[in-house]
């Protein structure tokens, strides 16, 4: 049976699973859907055309689904979709999408949005993504599975961040980060591969060795970058993570590719 505190406001039309818990002073709008096992601890506001999956916990003073911070937004009926088993900590803000984007902001399963982090309009987060305290994403950012965005970091609009990427704290990310990469800096540069993350997630020694070698080849000084991409593509057709990097580099993007500040040994 739904457990709703007497001070909470649940507007007509809201769709809550039978076992959802809504704590003191929460406010849920008329087009919000919350899946089984959802817990809104207290002082949480969820509004807009927002769908929240099962097992989601939202901590006090989070603001979910309010109008995007985009002056071009004209009230279009965009959506926000949050996956399963997501944890949203205190003071997090997440906005729905806009007509200029995909009309949907998406957060995948098992994500952790730490205190004060912000997900802007039209962002797409994969599964197991972590935004550390006060990390901020501008509009239209795409983040792959298992990426970690360090505390107080800011990601520019339209940037793509690949799977298993690690962004160091207090970084300003203006350009795309290749899958498995690690980046840091006031204006972030590629500092190598996320080797610690690769080992923690069970990538084999052979795969890590192949990624390290491919990284060195991609960001060497000889030849043009296009030639090096083609050489790596031909040499590592049977190594899926390397080919994932190649596909990412060749993918459509409105941002440049983040490069090493100096030649890196990964």
N, C-alpha and C positions, 0 to 999 in steps of 0.2 A: 504494500500500500504506500502511495506517495506520502512522504513526510515533509510537510510545508509549515515553516514557522509562521506564527500568527502575524508577525510584522512584515512578512514577505508579500509582494504584489505580483500576482500571476494574472496577466491580462487574458481576456476571453480570446480563444483561438489558439493559445499556446498548447503544444502537444508534448506532454511529459510522460515518459515510461512509468509504469506502476511503482517502481522502487526508487525513483529519484528522490534525493534529499535536498531541500532548499532551506538554507539557514536564514538567520535574522536579516531583515532589511534588504533582501535581494529584490530585484525587479526584472521580470521576464516579459518580453514583448509578445504581441499577439501572433507573430509569424515564426516564433522560435520553436524548434523541435530538439528535445534532449533525450538521448537514448538510455537504455537500461544501465543502472549502476552509477548514473551521474550524481555528482555531489557539488553543490554550490554552497560554500561554507558560510559566508556572510557578506553583505554589502556588495554583492556582485550584480552588475547590470548586463543583461544580454538582450539585444534588440535586433531589428532588421529581419531580413529573410535569411535566417541562420539555422543551420543544421549541425547538431553536435552528436557525435557517435556515442558508443557505449563506454562505460568505465572512465569517463572524463571527470577530473577534479579541478575545480576553479576556486582559487583562493580570494580573500577579501580585496575589494576595491579594483578588481579587474573590470575593464570596459570592453565588451565584445559585441561587434556588429553595428556600432554607430557609424554615421556618415563619414566617408573618406575625407582626409585632409587634402583635398584636391579641388582647386577652384573651378576646374572644368566639369566637376560632377554636377549634374542637373536633376538629380532625383531619380535616375534610371533604376529599374527594378533589378539590381544586381544581387549576388548571393555571397554567402560565406559558408564554407563547409569545413568542419573540424572532424578529424577521424576518431578512431577508438583509442582508449587508454592514453589519452593526452593529459599532461599536467600543466596547468596554467597558474603561475604564482602571482603574488600580490602586485597590483598596479600595472599589469600587462594590458596593452591595447592591441586589438586586432580589428581591422576594417574590412568591409566588403569591397567589391570590385567596382569598375567603372566601364562606361561605354567604350572608352579608348583602349581598353584591355580585353580580357577574356570574359568579362562579366561574372567571374567567380574568383574569389580568393580561396585557396585550399591549403589545409594543414593536414599532413598525413598521420598515420598511426604512431603511437608510442613516442610522440615528441614531448620535449620539456622546454617550456618557455619560462625562464627564470624571472626574478623580480624586475619590473620596470622595462621589460623588453617590448618592442613594437614591431608588428607585422602590418605593413601598409597595404593599400588596395592592389589587387591583381597579383599578389605574390603567390607562389606555389612552393610549398615545402614538402619534401618527400617524407619517408618514414624514419623514425629514430633521430630526428634533427634536434640539436640542443642550441638554444639561444641563451647565452650566459647573461648575467645581470646587466640590464640597460643596453643590450645589443639592439640596434635599430636597423630595420630593413625599409628602404624606400620602395616606391611602387614598382611593380612588374619584375621583382627579383625572383629568380628560380634557384632553389637549393636542393641538391640531391640527397639521397639517403645517407644517414650516419654523419652528416657534416656537423661540425661544431663551430659556432660563431662566438669568439671570445668576448668577455665583458667590456662594455663601453665601446665596442666596435660599431662602425656605421657602414652600411653597404649601399652604394649608389644605385639609382633606378636602372632597371634593365640589365643589371649584372647577373651572370649565370655562375653558380658555384657548384662544382661537380660533387659526385659521391665521395664520401670518406675524406673530405677536406677538413683541415684544421686551420682556423683563422685565429691568430694570436690576439690577445686583449689590446684594446685601444688602437685598433687598426682602422684606417680609412680605405675601404675597398672600392676602387673605381673601375676595375677591369675584371674580366672573366678569370676564374681560377680553375685550372684543369682538375679532373678527378684525381684523388689520392694526393693532391698537392697540399703544401703548407705555406701560408703567407702571413706576413707581419709587417707593420710599419705605419708611420703617420700617413703616407700614401703607399698602401701595401705593395710589397714586391714578393715574388715567389722565392721562398727560402729553401726549397727542396721538396721532398715527399713527406707525407705524414706517416713516417715509419712506425712510430709508437702505435698509432691507430691501426695500421695494417697488421702488426704483430698481435695486438689485443684481439682483433677480429678473426684471427686464425688463417690469414693468408700464408701460403707455404713459402719456404725459403727460396725455392726456385722462382716463384712468381714475384717475390720481392726483388730478387736479383735481376730478373728481366725488367721490372719497372725501373729500377735504378739505372740500368744500362740504357734503356730507352730514353729516360729523362736526360741523361748526359748527352745523348746523341741529339735530342730535340733542341737542347739549349746550348749546343756547342757553337763555336765561332766560325766554323768552316761552312761555306756555301750559304745559300739563302734559306730562310725558314721554310718556305714551301718545299724546297728540295729535301730538307731534313725530315719534314713530315712525310713525304713520299717514301724516303729511304726506310724510316721506322715502320711505316705501314706495310711495306713489302717484306721486311725482316721479321715481323712479329705477328703474322696473320693468325697464328695458333695460340696467342696469349691474350685471352679475352680482356683483362684489365688494360693492357697497352692499347688494344684496339678501341676500347671505350674512350681513352684519352684522345686518340686520333679522331674518332667520331665527334667528340666534344669540340675539338679544335676546328673541324670542318663544318660544324653546325652553324645555323643562322644566328646572328647576334648583332645587337646594336652597340656593343662595347668592344674595345680592344682586348687582347689577351694579356693577362698579367704575366710579366716576364721577371726573371731573376735580376737583381740589382747588379750583381757581378756573376761570373761563371760559378755555378754551384755544383758541388759534388754529390748532392742529394743525401 
